[in-house]
Amino acid sequence: MKKIVWLPIVLAFAAFTAGCNTMEGAGEDIERGGEKIQQQAR
């Protein structure tokens, strides 16, 4: 019974952690794109 309760919690935690890493990477990519645009504007 306890395994049935813990499995969804562990899966949700893994998905949340992976989502945070993905959003952080996307933010860095957007930041680099903005820097390139600023360089071209100068």
PDB file as gemmi writes it, atoms N, CA and C in Angstrom:
CRYST1    1.000    1.000    1.000  90.00  90.00  90.00 P 1                      
ATOM      1  N   MET A   1       0.822  -1.204   0.000  1.00  0.00           N  
ATOM      2  CA  MET A   1       0.000   0.000   0.000  1.00  0.00           C  
ATOM      3  C   MET A   1       0.860   1.260   0.000  1.00  0.00           C  
ATOM      4  N   LYS A   2       1.928   1.268   0.779  1.00  0.00           N  
ATOM      5  CA  LYS A   2       2.781   2.441   0.851  1.00  0.00           C  
ATOM      6  C   LYS A   2       3.484   2.709  -0.475  1.00  0.00           C  
ATOM      7  N   LYS A   3       3.825   1.662  -1.215  1.00  0.00           N  
ATOM      8  CA  LYS A   3       4.462   1.851  -2.513  1.00  0.00           C  
ATOM      9  C   LYS A   3       3.516   2.562  -3.484  1.00  0.00           C  
ATOM     10  N   ILE A   4       2.251   2.254  -3.397  1.00  0.00           N  
ATOM     11  CA  ILE A   4       1.254   2.876  -4.274  1.00  0.00           C  
ATOM     12  C   ILE A   4       1.148   4.371  -3.976  1.00  0.00           C  
ATOM     13  N   VAL A   5       1.315   4.764  -2.746  1.00  0.00           N  
ATOM     14  CA  VAL A   5       1.240   6.173  -2.362  1.00  0.00           C  
ATOM     15  C   VAL A   5       2.506   6.916  -2.785  1.00  0.00           C  
ATOM     16  N   TRP A   6       3.659   6.309  -2.617  1.00  0.00           N  
ATOM     17  CA  TRP A   6       4.927   6.987  -2.898  1.00  0.00           C  
ATOM     18  C   TRP A   6       5.220   7.138  -4.388  1.00  0.00           C  
ATOM     19  N   LEU A   7       4.748   6.212  -5.207  1.00  0.00           N  
ATOM     20  CA  LEU A   7       5.057   6.254  -6.632  1.00  0.00           C  
ATOM     21  C   LEU A   7       4.604   7.552  -7.297  1.00  0.00           C  
ATOM     22  N   PRO A   8       3.359   8.005  -7.143  1.00  0.00           N  
ATOM     23  CA  PRO A   8       2.964   9.275  -7.769  1.00  0.00           C  
ATOM     24  C   PRO A   8       3.745  10.477  -7.229  1.00  0.00           C  
ATOM     25  N   ILE A   9       4.087  10.436  -5.958  1.00  0.00           N  
ATOM     26  CA  ILE A   9       4.852  11.543  -5.368  1.00  0.00           C  
ATOM     27  C   ILE A   9       6.239  11.614  -5.990  1.00  0.00           C  
ATOM     28  N   VAL A  10       6.894  10.488  -6.131  1.00  0.00           N  
ATOM     29  CA  VAL A  10       8.233  10.452  -6.724  1.00  0.00           C  
ATOM     30  C   VAL A  10       8.176  10.876  -8.190  1.00  0.00           C  
ATOM     31  N   LEU A  11       7.189  10.410  -8.929  1.00  0.00           N  
ATOM     32  CA  LEU A  11       7.064  10.778 -10.334  1.00  0.00           C  
ATOM     33  C   LEU A  11       6.784  12.274 -10.495  1.00  0.00           C  
ATOM     34  N   ALA A  12       5.948  12.839  -9.657  1.00  0.00           N  
ATOM     35  CA  ALA A  12       5.652  14.273  -9.717  1.00  0.00           C  
ATOM     36  C   ALA A  12       6.898  15.084  -9.401  1.00  0.00           C  
ATOM     37  N   PHE A  13       7.657  14.655  -8.419  1.00  0.00           N  
ATOM     38  CA  PHE A  13       8.892  15.364  -8.068  1.00  0.00           C  
ATOM     39  C   PHE A  13       9.894  15.320  -9.221  1.00  0.00           C  
ATOM     40  N   ALA A  14      10.021  14.165  -9.869  1.00  0.00           N  
ATOM     41  CA  ALA A  14      10.944  14.032 -11.002  1.00  0.00           C  
ATOM     42  C   ALA A  14      10.513  14.931 -12.160  1.00  0.00           C  
ATOM     43  N   ALA A  15       9.228  14.984 -12.438  1.00  0.00           N  
ATOM     44  CA  ALA A  15       8.731  15.832 -13.522  1.00  0.00           C  
ATOM     45  C   ALA A  15       8.940  17.308 -13.199  1.00  0.00           C  
ATOM     46  N   PHE A  16       8.706  17.693 -11.967  1.00  0.00           N  
ATOM     47  CA  PHE A  16       8.887  19.088 -11.547  1.00  0.00           C  
ATOM     48  C   PHE A  16      10.352  19.493 -11.668  1.00  0.00           C  
ATOM     49  N   THR A  17      11.251  18.627 -11.250  1.00  0.00           N  
ATOM     50  CA  THR A  17      12.682  18.913 -11.325  1.00  0.00           C  
ATOM     51  C   THR A  17      13.130  19.040 -12.773  1.00  0.00           C  
ATOM     52  N   ALA A  18      12.668  18.169 -13.630  1.00  0.00           N  
ATOM     53  CA  ALA A  18      13.040  18.230 -15.043  1.00  0.00           C  
ATOM     54  C   ALA A  18      12.484  19.497 -15.676  1.00  0.00           C  
ATOM     55  N   GLY A  19      11.275  19.891 -15.300  1.00  0.00           N  
ATOM     56  CA  GLY A  19      10.670  21.103 -15.840  1.00  0.00           C  
ATOM     57  C   GLY A  19      11.445  22.347 -15.445  1.00  0.00           C  
ATOM     58  N   CYS A  20      11.945  22.398 -14.248  1.00  0.00           N  
ATOM     59  CA  CYS A  20      12.725  23.560 -13.801  1.00  0.00           C  
ATOM     60  C   CYS A  20      14.001  23.688 -14.605  1.00  0.00           C  
ATOM     61  N   ASN A  21      14.666  22.574 -14.836  1.00  0.00           N  
ATOM     62  CA  ASN A  21      15.901  22.617 -15.610  1.00  0.00           C  
ATOM     63  C   ASN A  21      15.625  23.070 -17.033  1.00  0.00           C  
ATOM     64  N   THR A  22      14.525  22.633 -17.599  1.00  0.00           N  
ATOM     65  CA  THR A  22      14.178  23.022 -18.963  1.00  0.00           C  
ATOM     66  C   THR A  22      13.893  24.503 -19.041  1.00  0.00           C  
ATOM     67  N   MET A  23      13.151  25.038 -18.094  1.00  0.00           N  
ATOM     68  CA  MET A  23      12.831  26.467 -18.107  1.00  0.00           C  
ATOM     69  C   MET A  23      14.087  27.305 -17.904  1.00  0.00           C  
ATOM     70  N   GLU A  24      14.997  26.844 -17.078  1.00  0.00           N  
ATOM     71  CA  GLU A  24      16.241  27.579 -16.859  1.00  0.00           C  
ATOM     72  C   GLU A  24      17.050  27.638 -18.154  1.00  0.00           C  
ATOM     73  N   GLY A  25      17.128  26.526 -18.852  1.00  0.00           N  
ATOM     74  CA  GLY A  25      17.851  26.482 -20.122  1.00  0.00           C  
ATOM     75  C   GLY A  25      17.200  27.379 -21.168  1.00  0.00           C  
ATOM     76  N   ALA A  26      15.873  27.388 -21.209  1.00  0.00           N  
ATOM     77  CA  ALA A  26      15.171  28.244 -22.166  1.00  0.00           C  
ATOM     78  C   ALA A  26      15.426  29.708 -21.842  1.00  0.00           C  
ATOM     79  N   GLY A  27      15.447  30.065 -20.582  1.00  0.00           N  
ATOM     80  CA  GLY A  27      15.725  31.442 -20.180  1.00  0.00           C  
ATOM     81  C   GLY A  27      17.114  31.883 -20.608  1.00  0.00           C  
ATOM     82  N   GLU A  28      18.072  30.997 -20.478  1.00  0.00           N  
ATOM     83  CA  GLU A  28      19.435  31.324 -20.904  1.00  0.00           C  
ATOM     84  C   GLU A  28      19.493  31.520 -22.415  1.00  0.00           C  
ATOM     85  N   ASP A  29      18.788  30.687 -23.176  1.00  0.00           N  
ATOM     86  CA  ASP A  29      18.770  30.830 -24.636  1.00  0.00           C  
ATOM     87  C   ASP A  29      18.143  32.157 -25.054  1.00  0.00           C  
ATOM     88  N   ILE A  30      17.057  32.529 -24.398  1.00  0.00           N  
ATOM     89  CA  ILE A  30      16.393  33.796 -24.711  1.00  0.00           C  
ATOM     90  C   ILE A  30      17.310  34.965 -24.375  1.00  0.00           C  
ATOM     91  N   GLU A  31      18.026  34.856 -23.276  1.00  0.00           N  
ATOM     92  CA  GLU A  31      18.949  35.919 -22.877  1.00  0.00           C  
ATOM     93  C   GLU A  31      20.057  36.082 -23.922  1.00  0.00           C  
ATOM     94  N   ARG A  32      20.603  34.981 -24.398  1.00  0.00           N  
ATOM     95  CA  ARG A  32      21.648  35.051 -25.430  1.00  0.00           C  
ATOM     96  C   ARG A  32      21.107  35.676 -26.707  1.00  0.00           C  
ATOM     97  N   GLY A  33      19.881  35.340 -27.063  1.00  0.00           N  
ATOM     98  CA  GLY A  33      19.264  35.934 -28.252  1.00  0.00           C  
ATOM     99  C   GLY A  33      19.114  37.438 -28.101  1.00  0.00           C  
ATOM    100  N   GLY A  34      18.712  37.894 -26.929  1.00  0.00           N  
ATOM    101  CA  GLY A  34      18.582  39.323 -26.663  1.00  0.00           C  
ATOM    102  C   GLY A  34      19.918  40.041 -26.742  1.00  0.00           C  
ATOM    103  N   GLU A  35      20.964  39.396 -26.263  1.00  0.00           N  
ATOM    104  CA  GLU A  35      22.297  39.995 -26.337  1.00  0.00           C  
ATOM    105  C   GLU A  35      22.751  40.149 -27.786  1.00  0.00           C  
ATOM    106  N   LYS A  36      22.458  39.165 -28.623  1.00  0.00           N  
ATOM    107  CA  LYS A  36      22.827  39.237 -30.044  1.00  0.00           C  
ATOM    108  C   LYS A  36      22.086  40.397 -30.723  1.00  0.00           C  
ATOM    109  N   ILE A  37      20.813  40.572 -30.404  1.00  0.00           N  
ATOM    110  CA  ILE A  37      20.030  41.659 -30.986  1.00  0.00           C  
ATOM    111  C   ILE A  37      20.613  43.010 -30.555  1.00  0.00           C  
ATOM    112  N   GLN A  38      21.000  43.121 -29.300  1.00  0.00           N  
ATOM    113  CA  GLN A  38      21.591  44.370 -28.821  1.00  0.00           C  
ATOM    114  C   GLN A  38      22.903  44.665 -29.526  1.00  0.00           C  
ATOM    115  N   GLN A  39      23.712  43.640 -29.765  1.00  0.00           N  
ATOM    116  CA  GLN A  39      24.978  43.837 -30.465  1.00  0.00           C  
ATOM    117  C   GLN A  39      24.740  44.302 -31.897  1.00  0.00           C  
ATOM    118  N   GLN A  40      23.739  43.747 -32.564  1.00  0.00           N  
ATOM    119  CA  GLN A  40      23.441  44.131 -33.934  1.00  0.00           C  
ATOM    120  C   GLN A  40      22.897  45.563 -34.003  1.00  0.00           C  
ATOM    121  N   ALA A  41      22.204  45.997 -32.961  1.00  0.00           N  
ATOM    122  CA  ALA A  41      21.632  47.344 -32.945  1.00  0.00           C  
ATOM    123  C   ALA A  41      22.715  48.397 -32.798  1.00  0.00           C  
ATOM    124  N   ARG A  42      23.831  48.055 -32.190  1.00  0.00           N  
ATOM    125  CA  ARG A  42      24.928  49.022 -31.996  1.00  0.00           C  
ATOM    126  C   ARG A  42      25.656  49.164 -33.257  1.00  0.00           C  
TER     127      ARG A  42                                                      
END                                                                             
